Amino acid sequence: MQRDIPEDIQSLIDLVAQNGTNDGAMRAVLILLEQAPDSSVIIDGLGQIEPGLVANMDLRARAATLLRKADAPELAEGWHKVSAPKLGNNVIPMDRTSVTVSNPSGSITFDDIGGLENVKKQVRRKIINPFQNKKALFDRFKRKAGGGVLMYGPPGCGKTMLARALAFECKATFQNVRAADILDQYVGNAEKRIAQIFQEARASRPVVLFFDEIEALAQKRQFESSARVNTTVSALLTEMDGFSDNEGVLFLGATNVPWSIDSAFRRPGRFDRTLFVPPPDRVARKFILNGLLKDRPVSESLDIERIIESCTGFSGADLSALVDTAVDIAIEESPSVEALVPLSTVHFQEALQEVRSSVGEWLGQARNFAEYANSSGMYDDLSAFLKKYAR
């Protein structure tokens, strides 16, 4: 069947089809398809996605509703009947409320994050120094602390962990804002929620206002004819512009699909600073694996170096899934706690037959934007990474 789906929407559909746990991309797909000019676009678009890949039950229900409106009740029923996939230990279920944390015990710090040293260096210079270490200097030069930073990269590579560590290093309140907390079917509600979020943030400065999966709120408007969504985007842009004083408010965005974000969000004063968060390199993979294996029964013969070499291109989430799978195999072989079989190289070799890197597909898609849509220099770090690690 010939598709009549805009390229950016199709890229999001492809992303969900490859990685159904990407709730932000799935949510963005649904927002766009809700304004589709024809039922065939909805049917064709959702028909490319295997329902079982989408773990979020609310998103599955929204997909089923769309399909019923498109006169495809059989397909809609399929989205209801399929069981949600089993989530690994590394997956954190989404909740419906914003979470505000102010330096909690057990907070994540930069020392807990494997690799990303270049990203950490940029974060310290662009964000932490204005907030904390060199505040007097910034005051003397009349340089305000605050503004916006956009982190992008493959899923599972530590963007959310960086955001939490950043808030801890800044000694700032961390407020996690999800699209589900803002988007609403009733006109005006989303705009009110955005205004309330920024009002609360200004009242608790210094604060890191973290918009995870920002593409669900900031998608390109030329592919979205809904006045409701356009006004939501405009309201967010207005608050970021700081007609009220935003000094001491850092709004931080994270996305796997930066090419789907409206260019208005990247002008100076909004997300004017962009950080590429790459997959872990060899040293980082070793750090992450050692952390994941801590306090687990491990064989003295476990060849960690061999495992690291076999995990080229794995994200942090992929490594966690690999360890979980190896653990499942060891548990299956263990007759009891008293006679457990410790994790060995053999367990990991078997686990590697099941767990694959989730980063490859993303890098393949990102390469096109780095090569052909980088006139602004936004993807310079990505281009450098691809040149260094291209095979």
C-alpha positions as CSV (number, residue, x, y, z in Angstrom):
1,M,0.0,0.0,0.0
2,Q,1.3,3.4,-0.9
3,R,1.9,5.6,2.2
4,D,0.9,9.2,2.4
5,I,2.7,10.0,5.6
6,P,5.0,13.0,6.1
7,E,8.7,12.0,6.4
8,D,9.1,13.2,10.0
9,I,6.0,11.2,11.2
10,Q,7.3,8.2,9.3
11,S,10.7,8.4,11.0
12,L,8.9,8.4,14.4
13,I,6.8,5.4,13.4
14,D,10.0,3.6,12.3
15,L,11.6,4.4,15.7
16,V,8.7,3.0,17.6
17,A,8.6,-0.1,15.4
18,Q,12.3,-0.7,16.2
19,N,12.1,0.2,19.9
20,G,8.6,0.1,21.3
21,T,9.6,1.1,24.7
22,N,10.3,4.7,23.4
23,D,7.1,6.2,24.9
24,G,8.1,9.7,23.8
25,A,8.2,8.7,20.1
26,M,5.0,6.7,20.4
27,R,3.2,9.6,22.1
28,A,4.4,12.0,19.3
29,V,3.1,9.6,16.7
30,L,-0.3,9.5,18.3
31,I,-0.4,13.3,18.6
32,L,0.3,13.7,14.9
33,L,-2.0,10.9,13.8
34,E,-4.9,12.4,15.8
35,Q,-4.8,15.2,13.2
36,A,-4.4,13.0,10.2
37,P,-6.4,14.2,7.1
38,D,-7.5,10.6,6.2
39,S,-8.3,7.4,8.0
40,S,-5.9,5.5,5.8
41,V,-3.0,7.4,7.3
42,I,-3.9,6.3,10.8
43,I,-4.5,2.7,9.7
44,D,-1.2,2.6,7.7
45,G,0.8,4.4,10.3
46,L,-0.3,2.2,13.3
47,G,-0.3,-0.9,11.1
48,Q,3.5,-0.6,10.9
49,I,3.8,-0.9,14.7
50,E,3.6,-4.3,16.5
51,P,1.2,-3.6,19.5
52,G,3.2,-6.0,21.7
53,L,6.2,-3.7,21.5
54,V,4.4,-0.9,23.3
55,A,4.4,-1.4,27.0
56,N,2.6,1.7,28.0
57,M,-1.1,0.8,28.4
58,D,-2.3,4.4,28.1
59,L,-0.6,4.7,24.8
60,R,-2.1,1.4,23.6
61,A,-5.6,2.6,24.6
62,R,-5.1,5.8,22.7
63,A,-4.0,3.9,19.6
64,A,-7.0,1.6,19.8
65,T,-9.3,4.7,20.1
66,L,-7.7,6.2,17.0
67,L,-8.2,3.0,15.0
68,R,-11.9,2.7,16.0
69,K,-12.4,6.3,14.8
70,A,-10.7,5.2,11.5
71,D,-13.3,2.4,11.2
72,A,-10.7,-0.3,11.8
73,P,-12.3,-2.1,14.9
74,E,-10.4,-5.3,14.2
75,L,-7.0,-3.6,14.4
76,A,-8.2,-1.7,17.5
77,E,-9.1,-4.9,19.2
78,G,-5.6,-6.1,18.5
79,W,-4.1,-3.2,20.5
80,H,-6.4,-4.2,23.5
81,K,-5.8,-7.9,23.5
82,V,-2.1,-8.1,23.2
83,S,-0.2,-8.6,26.5
84,A,2.3,-6.0,27.5
85,P,5.9,-7.1,27.1
86,K,7.9,-8.2,30.1
87,L,10.0,-5.2,31.3
88,G,13.6,-5.8,32.4
89,N,14.9,-4.5,35.7
90,N,16.4,-1.5,34.0
91,V,13.0,-0.2,32.9
92,I,11.3,2.3,35.2
93,P,7.4,2.4,34.8
94,M,6.0,5.9,33.9
95,D,3.9,7.6,36.4
96,R,1.4,10.4,36.0
97,T,2.8,13.0,38.3
98,S,5.8,15.3,38.3
99,V,8.5,14.4,40.7
100,T,10.4,17.0,42.6
101,V,13.6,15.9,44.3
102,S,15.9,18.2,46.3
103,N,19.2,16.5,47.0
104,P,17.7,13.2,48.2
105,S,19.9,10.6,49.9
106,G,21.3,8.2,47.4
107,S,21.2,10.8,44.6
108,I,23.0,10.1,41.3
109,T,26.3,12.0,40.9
110,F,28.6,12.3,37.9
111,D,30.9,9.7,39.5
112,D,28.1,7.1,39.1
113,I,27.9,7.6,35.4
114,G,30.2,5.6,33.2
115,G,32.0,7.5,30.4
116,L,30.6,10.7,28.9
117,E,33.5,12.7,30.2
118,N,33.3,15.2,27.4
119,V,29.6,15.7,28.0
120,K,30.3,16.1,31.7
121,K,33.0,18.7,31.0
122,Q,30.6,20.7,28.8
123,V,27.8,20.4,31.5
124,R,30.2,21.7,34.2
125,R,31.3,24.7,32.0
126,K,27.9,25.6,30.6
127,I,25.6,24.7,33.5
128,I,27.2,24.0,36.9
129,N,29.7,26.9,36.9
130,P,27.0,29.5,36.5
131,F,24.8,27.8,39.1
132,Q,27.4,27.1,41.7
133,N,31.2,27.2,41.4
134,K,31.8,30.6,39.8
135,K,28.6,32.4,40.6
136,A,30.5,35.5,41.7
137,L,32.4,35.7,38.5
138,F,29.1,35.4,36.5
139,D,27.6,38.1,38.6
140,R,30.6,40.4,37.9
141,F,30.3,39.8,34.1
142,K,26.5,40.2,34.3
143,R,26.1,36.7,32.9
144,K,22.8,35.2,34.0
145,A,22.6,31.6,35.3
146,G,19.9,29.7,33.6
147,G,18.6,29.1,30.1
148,G,18.1,25.9,28.1
149,V,20.1,22.8,27.2
150,L,19.0,20.1,24.9
151,M,20.6,16.6,25.2
152,Y,20.1,14.2,22.4
153,G,21.4,10.7,21.5
154,P,20.4,7.1,21.2
155,P,17.9,5.6,23.8
156,G,19.3,4.1,26.9
157,C,22.6,6.1,26.9
158,G,22.2,8.1,30.2
159,K,20.4,11.3,29.3
160,T,18.0,11.1,32.3
161,M,20.8,10.0,34.6
162,L,22.8,13.0,33.5
163,A,19.9,15.3,34.3
164,R,19.6,14.0,37.8
165,A,23.3,14.1,38.4
166,L,23.4,17.7,37.1
167,A,20.7,18.8,39.5
168,F,22.7,17.2,42.4
169,E,25.9,18.8,41.4
170,C,24.2,22.2,41.1
171,K,22.6,21.7,44.5
172,A,19.3,22.5,42.7
173,T,15.8,21.2,42.9
174,F,15.1,18.6,40.2
175,Q,11.6,18.7,38.7
176,N,10.8,16.0,36.1
177,V,8.0,17.1,33.7
178,R,6.4,14.6,31.4
179,A,4.3,15.3,28.4
180,A,1.5,13.2,29.9
181,D,1.4,15.8,32.7
182,I,0.8,18.6,30.2
183,L,-1.1,17.4,27.2
184,D,-4.9,17.4,27.6
185,Q,-7.8,17.0,25.2
186,Y,-9.5,20.1,26.6
187,V,-8.6,23.5,25.1
188,G,-6.5,25.7,27.5
189,N,-5.6,23.1,30.1
190,A,-2.1,22.4,28.7
191,E,-1.3,26.1,28.6
192,K,-2.4,26.5,32.2
193,R,-0.3,23.5,33.3
194,I,2.8,24.9,31.5
195,A,2.3,28.3,33.2
196,Q,1.9,26.6,36.6
197,I,5.0,24.4,36.1
198,F,7.2,27.5,35.3
199,Q,5.6,29.5,38.2
200,E,6.5,26.7,40.7
201,A,10.0,26.4,39.2
202,R,10.7,30.1,39.7
203,A,9.5,29.9,43.2
204,S,12.0,27.1,44.1
205,R,15.2,28.5,42.4
206,P,17.8,27.2,41.7
207,V,15.9,24.5,39.9
208,V,16.5,22.1,37.0
209,L,13.2,21.8,35.0
210,F,13.7,18.5,33.1
211,F,11.5,17.8,30.0
212,D,12.1,14.1,29.2
213,E,11.2,13.1,25.6
214,I,10.7,16.7,24.7
215,E,9.7,15.8,21.1
216,A,6.2,14.9,22.4
217,L,5.7,18.6,23.3
218,A,7.9,20.3,20.7
219,Q,7.3,18.6,17.4
220,K,7.6,20.5,14.2
221,R,4.4,22.5,13.7
222,Q,4.4,22.4,9.9
223,F,3.3,18.8,10.2
224,E,0.6,19.6,12.8
225,S,-2.5,21.5,11.8
226,S,-4.1,21.3,15.3
227,A,-4.6,24.8,16.8
228,R,-4.6,23.1,20.2
229,V,-1.1,21.6,19.8
230,N,0.2,24.8,18.2
231,T,-1.0,26.9,21.2
232,T,0.7,24.4,23.5
233,V,4.0,24.8,21.7
234,S,3.6,28.6,21.7
235,A,2.9,28.6,25.5
236,L,6.0,26.6,26.2
237,L,8.1,28.9,24.0
238,T,6.7,31.9,25.7
239,E,7.6,30.6,29.2
240,M,11.1,29.7,28.0
241,D,11.6,33.2,26.6
242,G,11.3,34.4,30.2
243,F,8.9,37.3,30.0
244,S,9.0,36.5,33.7
245,D,12.4,36.3,35.3
246,N,14.0,32.9,34.5
247,E,17.3,33.5,36.2
248,G,18.2,30.4,38.3
249,V,15.9,28.2,36.2
250,L,17.6,25.8,33.9
251,F,15.2,24.0,31.5
252,L,16.7,20.9,30.3
253,G,15.4,18.7,27.4
254,A,16.2,15.2,26.4
255,T,15.3,13.5,23.1
256,N,16.1,10.6,20.9
257,V,14.8,12.4,17.8
258,P,16.1,16.0,17.8
259,W,15.3,16.3,14.1
260,S,11.6,16.1,15.0
261,I,11.8,19.2,17.2
262,D,10.5,22.6,16.0
263,S,13.5,24.8,15.0
264,A,12.0,27.6,17.1
265,F,13.1,25.8,20.3
266,R,16.7,26.0,19.3
267,R,17.0,29.8,18.9
268,P,19.1,31.7,21.5
269,G,17.5,31.9,24.9
270,R,15.6,28.6,24.5
271,F,17.5,25.3,23.9
272,D,20.5,27.3,22.6
273,R,23.0,24.8,23.9
274,T,23.0,21.2,22.5
275,L,24.8,18.2,23.9
276,F,25.2,14.9,22.1
277,V,25.1,11.9,24.6
278,P,26.8,9.0,22.8
279,P,26.8,5.3,23.5
280,P,29.5,4.2,26.1
281,D,33.0,3.5,24.7
282,R,35.1,0.5,25.8
283,V,36.2,2.1,29.1
284,A,32.7,3.2,30.0
285,R,31.3,-0.2,29.2
286,K,33.8,-1.8,31.6
287,F,32.7,0.7,34.3
288,I,29.0,0.1,33.7
289,L,29.4,-3.7,33.7
290,N,31.5,-3.7,36.9
291,G,28.8,-1.6,38.5
292,L,26.0,-4.0,37.3
293,L,27.9,-7.0,38.6
294,K,28.6,-5.6,42.0
295,D,27.3,-7.8,44.9
296,R,26.3,-10.5,42.5
297,P,27.7,-14.1,42.6
298,V,30.5,-14.0,39.9
299,S,32.9,-16.8,38.9
300,E,36.6,-16.0,39.3
301,S,37.0,-17.1,35.7
302,L,34.6,-14.5,34.3
303,D,36.4,-12.9,31.4
304,I,35.1,-9.3,31.7
305,E,37.4,-8.1,28.9
306,R,36.0,-10.6,26.5
307,I,32.5,-9.6,27.3
308,I,33.4,-5.9,26.8
309,E,34.8,-6.6,23.4
310,S,31.6,-8.4,22.4
311,C,29.4,-5.5,23.4
312,T,30.6,-2.8,21.0
313,G,27.8,-0.4,20.3
314,F,25.7,-1.4,23.3
315,S,24.0,1.4,25.3
316,G,23.9,1.4,29.1
317,A,20.4,0.0,28.9
318,D,21.5,-2.8,26.6
319,L,24.3,-3.7,29.0
320,S,21.8,-3.9,31.8
321,A,19.6,-6.1,29.7
322,L,22.6,-8.3,29.0
323,V,23.4,-8.8,32.6
324,D,19.8,-9.5,33.5
325,T,19.6,-12.2,30.8
326,A,22.9,-13.8,32.0
327,V,21.5,-13.7,35.5
328,D,18.3,-15.5,34.4
329,I,20.4,-18.2,32.8
330,A,22.5,-18.7,35.9
331,I,19.4,-18.8,38.1
332,E,17.9,-21.5,35.8
333,E,21.0,-23.6,36.3
334,S,21.2,-23.1,40.0
335,P,19.4,-25.8,42.0
336,S,19.2,-23.7,45.2
337,V,20.8,-20.8,47.0
338,E,23.2,-23.1,48.8
339,A,24.3,-24.6,45.4
340,L,24.0,-21.5,43.1
341,V,25.9,-21.3,39.9
342,P,27.9,-18.0,39.7
343,L,27.8,-15.9,36.6
344,S,30.4,-17.0,34.1
345,T,31.6,-16.1,30.6
346,V,29.5,-18.9,29.3
347,H,26.3,-17.3,30.7
348,F,27.2,-14.1,28.9
349,Q,28.0,-15.8,25.7
350,E,24.6,-17.4,25.7
351,A,23.0,-14.0,26.7
352,L,24.7,-12.3,23.8
353,Q,22.7,-14.6,21.5
354,E,19.5,-13.0,22.8
355,V,20.5,-9.4,23.5
356,R,21.5,-7.1,20.6
357,S,22.5,-3.5,20.5
358,S,19.6,-1.1,20.2
359,V,21.8,1.8,19.0
360,G,22.7,0.7,15.5
361,E,19.3,1.6,14.0
362,W,19.4,5.0,15.6
363,L,22.9,5.8,14.4
364,G,21.9,4.7,10.8
365,Q,19.0,7.2,10.9
366,A,21.0,9.9,12.6
367,R,23.8,9.7,10.0
368,N,21.4,11.2,7.4
369,F,20.7,14.3,9.5
370,A,24.4,14.7,10.4
371,E,25.4,14.6,6.7
372,Y,22.6,16.4,5.0
373,A,20.8,18.6,7.7
374,N,23.6,20.1,9.7
375,S,23.8,23.6,8.3
376,S,23.3,25.1,11.8
377,G,26.1,22.9,13.2
378,M,23.7,21.3,15.7
379,Y,25.0,17.8,14.8
380,D,28.8,18.6,14.8
381,D,29.4,16.3,17.8
382,L,27.4,13.5,16.3
383,S,29.3,13.9,13.0
384,A,32.6,13.7,14.8
385,F,31.4,10.6,16.7
386,L,30.3,8.9,13.4
387,K,33.6,9.7,11.7
388,K,35.6,8.3,14.7
389,Y,33.6,5.1,15.1
390,A,32.4,4.5,11.5
391,R,33.0,1.0,10.3
